[in-house]
Amino acid sequence: MQIRETIKNTTAILTLEGNSLCVPDNGVLKGRVNQLVEKGMKCVIIDLGEVTCINSDGLGVLISVLSTLRKSGIELRLANATDLVDNLLVLTQLVKIFNKYDSVDQALDKSSGI
């Protein structure tokens, strides 16, 4: 799994690449999120613009990450979802529980108060 990380103040941006949400072992993303919790981040933005595959394992990881962050009082925002990811979130109605933005910049604008 390839993850690029950018930190802006207390907001972390994680850019996922390729089929990172379509592999059985998604422990890398969970581990990275746990590190961000320990660093005291206030918001995590997951950039999905380069994700080429997502399945039930990937959805499970996103839900797990959301749960971990909420328990720590940290907001999760999904940004730049491809049509594939967006359609699956709508189909499963998970779009109702995630804060989703069209771009990372839009998600960051919402973070300016954090």
N, CA, C and O atoms as a GROMACS GRO file, in nm:
protein
  456
    1MET      N    1   0.084  -0.118   0.000
    1MET     CA    2   0.000   0.000   0.000
    1MET      C    3   0.089   0.124   0.000
    1MET      O    4   0.183   0.133   0.078
    2GLN      N    5   0.058   0.216  -0.087
    2GLN     CA    6   0.130   0.342  -0.093
    2GLN      C    7   0.045   0.453  -0.031
    2GLN      O    8  -0.070   0.474  -0.069
    3ILE      N    9   0.104   0.522   0.066
    3ILE     CA   10   0.036   0.634   0.131
    3ILE      C   11   0.134   0.750   0.136
    3ILE      O   12   0.244   0.738   0.190
    4ARG      N   13   0.093   0.864   0.080
    4ARG     CA   14   0.171   0.987   0.094
    4ARG      C   15   0.107   1.070   0.205
    4ARG      O   16  -0.016   1.082   0.212
    5GLU      N   17   0.190   1.126   0.290
    5GLU     CA   18   0.139   1.204   0.404
    5GLU      C   19   0.188   1.348   0.397
    5GLU      O   20   0.306   1.374   0.373
    6THR      N   21   0.095   1.440   0.418
    6THR     CA   22   0.128   1.582   0.426
    6THR      C   23   0.062   1.635   0.553
    6THR      O   24  -0.054   1.607   0.580
    7ILE      N   25   0.137   1.713   0.630
    7ILE     CA   26   0.084   1.772   0.752
    7ILE      C   27   0.074   1.923   0.732
    7ILE      O   28   0.171   1.988   0.692
    8LYS      N   29  -0.043   1.978   0.760
    8LYS     CA   30  -0.064   2.124   0.757
    8LYS      C   31  -0.126   2.163   0.890
    8LYS      O   32  -0.244   2.138   0.915
    9ASN      N   33  -0.044   2.225   0.974
    9ASN     CA   34  -0.085   2.261   1.110
    9ASN      C   35  -0.128   2.135   1.185
    9ASN      O   36  -0.046   2.047   1.209
   10THR      N   37  -0.256   2.125   1.222
   10THR     CA   38  -0.303   2.007   1.295
   10THR      C   39  -0.390   1.918   1.206
   10THR      O   40  -0.471   1.839   1.256
   11THR      N   41  -0.373   1.932   1.074
   11THR     CA   42  -0.447   1.850   0.979
   11THR      C   43  -0.350   1.762   0.901
   11THR      O   44  -0.250   1.811   0.848
   12ALA      N   45  -0.380   1.634   0.895
   12ALA     CA   46  -0.299   1.540   0.817
   12ALA      C   47  -0.376   1.504   0.691
   12ALA      O   48  -0.495   1.476   0.694
   13ILE      N   49  -0.304   1.504   0.579
   13ILE     CA   50  -0.362   1.462   0.452
   13ILE      C   51  -0.293   1.333   0.411
   13ILE      O   52  -0.172   1.330   0.391
   14LEU      N   53  -0.372   1.227   0.398
   14LEU     CA   54  -0.320   1.097   0.355
   14LEU      C   55  -0.371   1.070   0.214
   14LEU      O   56  -0.491   1.060   0.192
   15THR      N   57  -0.279   1.060   0.119
   15THR     CA   58  -0.316   1.031  -0.019
   15THR      C   59  -0.292   0.883  -0.044
   15THR      O   60  -0.178   0.836  -0.037
   16LEU      N   61  -0.399   0.810  -0.073
   16LEU     CA   62  -0.391   0.668  -0.101
   16LEU      C   63  -0.372   0.648  -0.251
   16LEU      O   64  -0.426   0.724  -0.331
   17GLU      N   65  -0.294   0.547  -0.288
   17GLU     CA   66  -0.265   0.524  -0.429
   17GLU      C   67  -0.302   0.381  -0.469
   17GLU      O   68  -0.291   0.288  -0.389
   18GLY      N   69  -0.346   0.367  -0.593
   18GLY     CA   70  -0.367   0.236  -0.653
   18GLY      C   71  -0.480   0.157  -0.592
   18GLY      O   72  -0.589   0.209  -0.566
   19ASN      N   73  -0.452   0.029  -0.568
   19ASN     CA   74  -0.556  -0.061  -0.516
   19ASN      C   75  -0.548  -0.074  -0.365
   19ASN      O   76  -0.579  -0.180  -0.310
   20SER      N   77  -0.509   0.032  -0.297
   20SER     CA   78  -0.487   0.026  -0.152
   20SER      C   79  -0.612  -0.006  -0.072
   20SER      O   80  -0.601  -0.048   0.043
   21LEU      N   81  -0.730   0.013  -0.130
   21LEU     CA   82  -0.853  -0.021  -0.057
   21LEU      C   83  -0.915  -0.148  -0.112
   21LEU      O   84  -1.036  -0.171  -0.098
   22CYS      N   85  -0.834  -0.230  -0.176
   22CYS     CA   86  -0.884  -0.353  -0.236
   22CYS      C   87  -0.795  -0.473  -0.199
   22CYS      O   88  -0.800  -0.578  -0.263
   23VAL      N   89  -0.714  -0.455  -0.097
   23VAL     CA   90  -0.625  -0.563  -0.055
   23VAL      C   91  -0.665  -0.609   0.085
   23VAL      O   92  -0.712  -0.529   0.166
   24PRO      N   93  -0.647  -0.738   0.114
   24PRO     CA   94  -0.691  -0.790   0.243
   24PRO      C   95  -0.620  -0.728   0.363
   24PRO      O   96  -0.682  -0.709   0.468
   25ASP      N   97  -0.491  -0.695   0.350
   25ASP     CA   98  -0.417  -0.641   0.464
   25ASP      C   99  -0.409  -0.489   0.454
   25ASP      O  100  -0.321  -0.434   0.388
   26ASN      N  101  -0.500  -0.423   0.520
   26ASN     CA  102  -0.501  -0.277   0.522
   26ASN      C  103  -0.449  -0.223   0.654
   26ASN      O  104  -0.483  -0.112   0.693
   27GLY      N  105  -0.368  -0.301   0.722
   27GLY     CA  106  -0.313  -0.259   0.850
   27GLY      C  107  -0.224  -0.137   0.841
   27GLY      O  108  -0.204  -0.067   0.940
   28VAL      N  109  -0.170  -0.110   0.722
   28VAL     CA  110  -0.081   0.004   0.705
   28VAL      C  111  -0.157   0.135   0.731
   28VAL      O  112  -0.108   0.222   0.802
   29LEU      N  113  -0.275   0.148   0.673
   29LEU     CA  114  -0.355   0.269   0.692
   29LEU      C  115  -0.397   0.284   0.838
   29LEU      O  116  -0.390   0.393   0.894
   30LYS      N  117  -0.440   0.176   0.898
   30LYS     CA  118  -0.481   0.182   1.040
   30LYS      C  119  -0.363   0.223   1.128
   30LYS      O  120  -0.378   0.304   1.219
   31GLY      N  121  -0.246   0.167   1.100
   31GLY     CA  122  -0.126   0.202   1.176
   31GLY      C  123  -0.090   0.348   1.162
   31GLY      O  124  -0.054   0.414   1.259
   32ARG      N  125  -0.099   0.399   1.038
   32ARG     CA  126  -0.068   0.539   1.013
   32ARG      C  127  -0.166   0.630   1.087
   32ARG      O  128  -0.126   0.731   1.144
   33VAL      N  129  -0.293   0.593   1.088
   33VAL     CA  130  -0.394   0.673   1.158
   33VAL      C  131  -0.366   0.673   1.308
   33VAL      O  132  -0.380   0.776   1.374
   34ASN      N  133  -0.328   0.559   1.363
   34ASN     CA  134  -0.295   0.553   1.506
   34ASN      C  135  -0.178   0.645   1.539
   34ASN      O  136  -0.176   0.708   1.645
   35GLN      N  137  -0.079   0.654   1.449
   35GLN     CA  138   0.033   0.744   1.470
   35GLN      C  139  -0.014   0.890   1.469
   35GLN      O  140   0.035   0.972   1.547
   36LEU      N  141  -0.108   0.921   1.381
   36LEU     CA  142  -0.160   1.058   1.374
   36LEU      C  143  -0.238   1.095   1.499
   36LEU      O  144  -0.233   1.209   1.545
   37VAL      N  145  -0.309   0.999   1.555
   37VAL     CA  146  -0.380   1.022   1.682
   37VAL      C  147  -0.278   1.058   1.791
   37VAL      O  148  -0.299   1.151   1.868
   38GLU      N  149  -0.169   0.983   1.796
   38GLU     CA  150  -0.065   1.007   1.896
   38GLU      C  151   0.003   1.142   1.877
   38GLU      O  152   0.050   1.202   1.973
   39LYS      N  153   0.009   1.190   1.752
   39LYS     CA  154   0.072   1.319   1.723
   39LYS      C  155  -0.018   1.438   1.757
   39LYS      O  156   0.026   1.552   1.752
   40GLY      N  157  -0.144   1.411   1.791
   40GLY     CA  158  -0.235   1.518   1.830
   40GLY      C  159  -0.302   1.590   1.714
   40GLY      O  160  -0.338   1.707   1.727
   41MET      N  161  -0.321   1.523   1.603
   41MET     CA  162  -0.391   1.585   1.491
   41MET      C  163  -0.536   1.614   1.530
   41MET      O  164  -0.593   1.544   1.614
   42LYS      N  165  -0.594   1.715   1.470
   42LYS     CA  166  -0.734   1.751   1.494
   42LYS      C  167  -0.824   1.706   1.380
   42LYS      O  168  -0.945   1.692   1.398
   43CYS      N  169  -0.764   1.683   1.263
   43CYS     CA  170  -0.841   1.645   1.144
   43CYS      C  171  -0.753   1.557   1.055
   43CYS      O  172  -0.633   1.582   1.041
   44VAL      N  173  -0.812   1.457   0.995
   44VAL     CA  174  -0.743   1.372   0.897
   44VAL      C  175  -0.826   1.375   0.770
   44VAL      O  176  -0.946   1.346   0.770
   45ILE      N  177  -0.759   1.409   0.660
   45ILE     CA  178  -0.822   1.408   0.529
   45ILE      C  179  -0.763   1.293   0.451
   45ILE      O  180  -0.641   1.283   0.436
   46ILE      N  181  -0.849   1.205   0.401
   46ILE     CA  182  -0.802   1.095   0.316
   46ILE      C  183  -0.836   1.131   0.173
   46ILE      O  184  -0.953   1.142   0.135
   47ASP      N  185  -0.732   1.149   0.092
   47ASP     CA  186  -0.745   1.182  -0.049
   47ASP      C  187  -0.759   1.052  -0.127
   47ASP      O  188  -0.666   0.972  -0.133
   48LEU      N  189  -0.876   1.033  -0.187
   48LEU     CA  190  -0.907   0.909  -0.259
   48LEU      C  191  -0.893   0.923  -0.410
   48LEU      O  192  -0.935   0.834  -0.484
   49GLY      N  193  -0.836   1.033  -0.457
   49GLY     CA  194  -0.828   1.062  -0.599
   49GLY      C  195  -0.746   0.965  -0.681
   49GLY      O  196  -0.764   0.957  -0.803
   50GLU      N  197  -0.657   0.891  -0.618
   50GLU     CA  198  -0.572   0.796  -0.691
   50GLU      C  199  -0.607   0.651  -0.661
   50GLU      O  200  -0.532   0.560  -0.696
   51VAL      N  201  -0.721   0.628  -0.595
   51VAL     CA  202  -0.764   0.492  -0.563
   51VAL      C  203  -0.830   0.430  -0.685
   51VAL      O  204  -0.926   0.485  -0.740
   52THR      N  205  -0.780   0.315  -0.728
   52THR     CA  206  -0.832   0.249  -0.848
   52THR      C  207  -0.919   0.129  -0.817
   52THR      O  208  -0.979   0.070  -0.908
   53CYS      N  209  -0.926   0.090  -0.690
   53CYS     CA  210  -1.003  -0.028  -0.654
   53CYS      C  211  -1.048  -0.014  -0.508
   53CYS      O  212  -0.973   0.030  -0.422
   54ILE      N  213  -1.173  -0.053  -0.483
   54ILE     CA  214  -1.223  -0.056  -0.345
   54ILE      C  215  -1.322  -0.171  -0.335
   54ILE      O  216  -1.402  -0.194  -0.426
   55ASN      N  217  -1.316  -0.243  -0.224
   55ASN     CA  218  -1.409  -0.354  -0.201
   55ASN      C  219  -1.454  -0.349  -0.055
   55ASN      O  220  -1.432  -0.250   0.014
   56SER      N  221  -1.517  -0.456  -0.009
   56SER     CA  222  -1.568  -0.458   0.128
   56SER      C  223  -1.456  -0.445   0.231
   56SER      O  224  -1.477  -0.386   0.337
   57ASP      N  225  -1.338  -0.498   0.201
   57ASP     CA  226  -1.225  -0.482   0.293
   57ASP      C  227  -1.190  -0.335   0.307
   57ASP      O  228  -1.166  -0.286   0.418
   58GLY      N  229  -1.186  -0.265   0.195
   58GLY     CA  230  -1.154  -0.123   0.196
   58GLY      C  231  -1.258  -0.041   0.269
   58GLY      O  232  -1.224   0.050   0.345
   59LEU      N  233  -1.385  -0.073   0.247
   59LEU     CA  234  -1.491  -0.003   0.320
   59LEU      C  235  -1.478  -0.028   0.469
   59LEU      O  236  -1.498   0.062   0.550
   60GLY      N  237  -1.445  -0.151   0.505
   60GLY     CA  238  -1.426  -0.185   0.646
   60GLY      C  239  -1.314  -0.106   0.709
   60GLY      O  240  -1.324  -0.064   0.824
   61VAL      N  241  -1.207  -0.086   0.634
   61VAL     CA  242  -1.094  -0.007   0.685
   61VAL      C  243  -1.135   0.138   0.704
   61VAL      O  244  -1.101   0.198   0.806
   62LEU      N  245  -1.208   0.194   0.609
   62LEU     CA  246  -1.253   0.333   0.623
   62LEU      C  247  -1.344   0.350   0.746
   62LEU      O  248  -1.334   0.448   0.818
   63ILE      N  249  -1.431   0.252   0.768
   63ILE     CA  250  -1.519   0.258   0.885
   63ILE      C  251  -1.438   0.244   1.014
   63ILE      O  252  -1.465   0.314   1.112
   64SER      N  253  -1.341   0.156   1.014
   64SER     CA  254  -1.254   0.138   1.130
   64SER      C  255  -1.175   0.266   1.161
   64SER      O  256  -1.163   0.306   1.276
   65VAL      N  257  -1.122   0.329   1.056
   65VAL     CA  258  -1.048   0.454   1.072
   65VAL      C  259  -1.140   0.562   1.127
   65VAL      O  260  -1.102   0.636   1.217
   66LEU      N  261  -1.261   0.572   1.073
   66LEU     CA  262  -1.359   0.669   1.122
   66LEU      C  263  -1.386   0.648   1.271
   66LEU      O  264  -1.389   0.743   1.348
   67SER      N  265  -1.407   0.524   1.310
   67SER     CA  266  -1.435   0.491   1.450
   67SER      C  267  -1.317   0.530   1.541
   67SER      O  268  -1.337   0.590   1.646
   68THR      N  269  -1.196   0.495   1.500
   68THR     CA  270  -1.076   0.527   1.578
   68THR      C  271  -1.063   0.677   1.597
   68THR      O  272  -1.036   0.724   1.707
   69LEU      N  273  -1.082   0.752   1.489
   69LEU     CA  274  -1.066   0.897   1.496
   69LEU      C  275  -1.176   0.961   1.579
   69LEU      O  276  -1.148   1.051   1.659
   70ARG      N  277  -1.298   0.917   1.562
   70ARG     CA  278  -1.409   0.975   1.640
   70ARG      C  279  -1.389   0.953   1.790
   70ARG      O  280  -1.416   1.042   1.870
   71LYS      N  281  -1.342   0.833   1.827
   71LYS     CA  282  -1.318   0.804   1.968
   71LYS      C  283  -1.213   0.898   2.027
   71LYS      O  284  -1.212   0.924   2.147
   72SER      N  285  -1.124   0.947   1.940
   72SER     CA  286  -1.018   1.038   1.985
   72SER      C  287  -1.055   1.184   1.965
   72SER      O  288  -0.973   1.273   1.992
   73GLY      N  289  -1.176   1.211   1.918
   73GLY     CA  290  -1.220   1.347   1.896
   73GLY      C  291  -1.160   1.412   1.773
   73GLY      O  292  -1.149   1.535   1.766
   74ILE      N  293  -1.120   1.331   1.677
   74ILE     CA  294  -1.057   1.380   1.554
   74ILE      C  295  -1.154   1.362   1.439
   74ILE      O  296  -1.219   1.258   1.428
   75GLU      N  297  -1.164   1.463   1.355
   75GLU     CA  298  -1.256   1.456   1.241
   75GLU      C  299  -1.189   1.388   1.122
   75GLU      O  300  -1.072   1.413   1.092
   76LEU      N  301  -1.265   1.304   1.054
   76LEU     CA  302  -1.220   1.241   0.929
   76LEU      C  303  -1.297   1.303   0.814
   76LEU      O  304  -1.419   1.317   0.819
   77ARG      N  305  -1.224   1.340   0.710
   77ARG     CA  306  -1.285   1.392   0.588
   77ARG      C  307  -1.231   1.313   0.470
   77ARG      O  308  -1.110   1.292   0.457
   78LEU      N  309  -1.321   1.270   0.383
   78LEU     CA  310  -1.282   1.204   0.259
   78LEU      C  311  -1.284   1.309   0.149
   78LEU      O  312  -1.375   1.392   0.142
   79ALA      N  313  -1.184   1.306   0.063
   79ALA     CA  314  -1.175   1.406  -0.043
   79ALA      C  315  -1.141   1.341  -0.176
   79ALA      O  316  -1.075   1.238  -0.182
   80ASN      N  317  -1.189   1.406  -0.283
   80ASN     CA  318  -1.144   1.372  -0.418
   80ASN      C  319  -1.178   1.229  -0.456
   80ASN      O  320  -1.102   1.164  -0.527
   81ALA      N  321  -1.292   1.179  -0.411
   81ALA     CA  322  -1.329   1.039  -0.439
   81ALA      C  323  -1.351   1.019  -0.589
   81ALA      O  324  -1.417   1.100  -0.655
   82THR      N  325  -1.296   0.912  -0.640
   82THR     CA  326  -1.318   0.876  -0.780
   82THR      C  327  -1.464   0.832  -0.794
   82THR      O  328  -1.531   0.806  -0.695
   83ASP      N  329  -1.512   0.825  -0.918
   83ASP     CA  330  -1.649   0.780  -0.942
   83ASP      C  331  -1.671   0.642  -0.882
   83ASP      O  332  -1.778   0.614  -0.826
   84LEU      N  333  -1.572   0.555  -0.893
   84LEU     CA  334  -1.581   0.419  -0.838
   84LEU      C  335  -1.607   0.422  -0.688
   84LEU      O  336  -1.699   0.357  -0.639
   85VAL      N  337  -1.526   0.498  -0.617
   85VAL     CA  338  -1.540   0.507  -0.471
   85VAL      C  339  -1.670   0.577  -0.435
   85VAL      O  340  -1.744   0.531  -0.347
   86ASP      N  341  -1.699   0.686  -0.503
   86ASP     CA  342  -1.820   0.762  -0.475
   86ASP      C  343  -1.945   0.677  -0.494
   86ASP      O  344  -2.035   0.678  -0.409
   87ASN      N  345  -1.952   0.603  -0.604
   87ASN     CA  346  -2.067   0.517  -0.631
   87ASN      C  347  -2.084   0.411  -0.524
   87ASN      O  348  -2.197   0.382  -0.483
   88LEU      N  349  -1.975   0.354  -0.477
   88LEU     CA  350  -1.984   0.251  -0.374
   88LEU      C  351  -2.030   0.310  -0.240
   88LEU      O  352  -2.107   0.248  -0.168
   89LEU      N  353  -1.982   0.429  -0.208
   89LEU     CA  354  -2.026   0.495  -0.084
   89LEU      C  355  -2.176   0.527  -0.089
   89LEU      O  356  -2.246   0.514   0.011
   90VAL      N  357  -2.223   0.567  -0.206
   90VAL     CA  358  -2.366   0.596  -0.222
   90VAL      C  359  -2.447   0.467  -0.216
   90VAL      O  360  -2.548   0.460  -0.147
   91LEU      N  361  -2.402   0.365  -0.288
   91LEU     CA  362  -2.472   0.237  -0.293
   91LEU      C  363  -2.487   0.175  -0.154
   91LEU      O  364  -2.592   0.120  -0.122
   92THR      N  365  -2.383   0.184  -0.074
   92THR     CA  366  -2.385   0.124   0.061
   92THR      C  367  -2.441   0.221   0.166
   92THR      O  368  -2.452   0.186   0.283
   93GLN      N  369  -2.475   0.340   0.123
   93GLN     CA  370  -2.527   0.447   0.209
   93GLN      C  371  -2.426   0.495   0.313
   93GLN      O  372  -2.463   0.561   0.410
   94LEU      N  373  -2.299   0.461   0.293
   94LEU     CA  374  -2.195   0.508   0.384
   94LEU      C  375  -2.167   0.656   0.364
   94LEU      O  376  -2.103   0.720   0.446
   95VAL      N  377  -2.215   0.709   0.254
   95VAL     CA  378  -2.200   0.852   0.229
   95VAL      C  379  -2.268   0.933   0.340
   95VAL      O  380  -2.235   1.049   0.361
   96LYS      N  381  -2.362   0.872   0.409
   96LYS     CA  382  -2.434   0.939   0.518
   96LYS      C  383  -2.349   0.955   0.644
   96LYS      O  384  -2.378   1.042   0.726
   97ILE      N  385  -2.246   0.873   0.661
   97ILE     CA  386  -2.167   0.880   0.784
   97ILE      C  387  -2.030   0.947   0.764
   97ILE      O  388  -1.964   0.983   0.861
   98PHE      N  389  -1.989   0.963   0.640
   98PHE     CA  390  -1.860   1.026   0.612
   98PHE      C  391  -1.880   1.171   0.568
   98PHE      O  392  -1.976   1.204   0.499
   99ASN      N  393  -1.788   1.257   0.610
   99ASN     CA  394  -1.783   1.393   0.558
   99ASN      C  395  -1.702   1.387   0.430
   99ASN      O  396  -1.582   1.356   0.432
  100LYS      N  397  -1.766   1.415   0.317
  100LYS     CA  398  -1.703   1.399   0.187
  100LYS      C  399  -1.696   1.532   0.115
  100LYS      O  400  -1.793   1.608   0.114
  101TYR      N  401  -1.581   1.559   0.053
  101TYR     CA  402  -1.557   1.684  -0.017
  101TYR      C  403  -1.506   1.653  -0.158
  101TYR      O  404  -1.444   1.550  -0.181
  102ASP      N  405  -1.533   1.745  -0.251
  102ASP     CA  406  -1.492   1.725  -0.389
  102ASP      C  407  -1.342   1.732  -0.409
  102ASP      O  408  -1.288   1.672  -0.503
  103SER      N  409  -1.273   1.805  -0.322
  103SER     CA  410  -1.128   1.820  -0.336
  103SER      C  411  -1.062   1.832  -0.198
  103SER      O  412  -1.129   1.858  -0.098
  104VAL      N  413  -0.932   1.812  -0.196
  104VAL     CA  414  -0.856   1.830  -0.072
  104VAL      C  415  -0.863   1.976  -0.029
  104VAL      O  416  -0.873   2.005   0.090
  105ASP      N  417  -0.857   2.068  -0.125
  105ASP     CA  418  -0.864   2.210  -0.091
  105ASP      C  419  -0.995   2.246  -0.021
  105ASP      O  420  -0.994   2.322   0.076
  106GLN      N  421  -1.106   2.190  -0.067
  106GLN     CA  422  -1.234   2.215   0.000
  106GLN      C  423  -1.233   2.159   0.141
  106GLN      O  424  -1.283   2.223   0.234
  107ALA      N  425  -1.178   2.041   0.157
  107ALA     CA  426  -1.170   1.979   0.291
  107ALA      C  427  -1.080   2.062   0.381
  107ALA      O  428  -1.109   2.077   0.500
  108LEU      N  429  -0.972   2.115   0.327
  108LEU     CA  430  -0.884   2.200   0.406
  108LEU      C  431  -0.950   2.331   0.445
  108LEU      O  432  -0.931   2.379   0.557
  109ASP      N  433  -1.028   2.388   0.355
  109ASP     CA  434  -1.100   2.512   0.387
  109ASP      C  435  -1.189   2.493   0.508
  109ASP      O  436  -1.203   2.583   0.591
  110LYS      N  437  -1.248   2.376   0.520
  110LYS     CA  438  -1.334   2.346   0.635
  110LYS      C  439  -1.249   2.328   0.761
  110LYS      O  440  -1.300   2.337   0.872
  111SER      N  441  -1.118   2.302   0.743
  111SER     CA  442  -1.028   2.279   0.857
  111SER      C  443  -0.966   2.407   0.909
  111SER      O  444  -0.897   2.404   1.011
  112SER      N  445  -0.988   2.519   0.842
  112SER     CA  446  -0.916   2.641   0.878
  112SER      C  447  -0.939   2.683   1.023
  112SER      O  448  -0.855   2.751   1.082
  113GLY      N  449  -1.051   2.645   1.079
  113GLY     CA  450  -1.080   2.680   1.218
  113GLY      C  451  -1.020   2.583   1.317
  113GLY      O  452  -1.030   2.604   1.438
  114ILE      N  453  -0.957   2.478   1.268
  114ILE     CA  454  -0.904   2.375   1.359
  114ILE      C  455  -0.763   2.409   1.399
  114ILE      O  456  -0.700   2.335   1.475
   0.00000   0.00000   0.00000
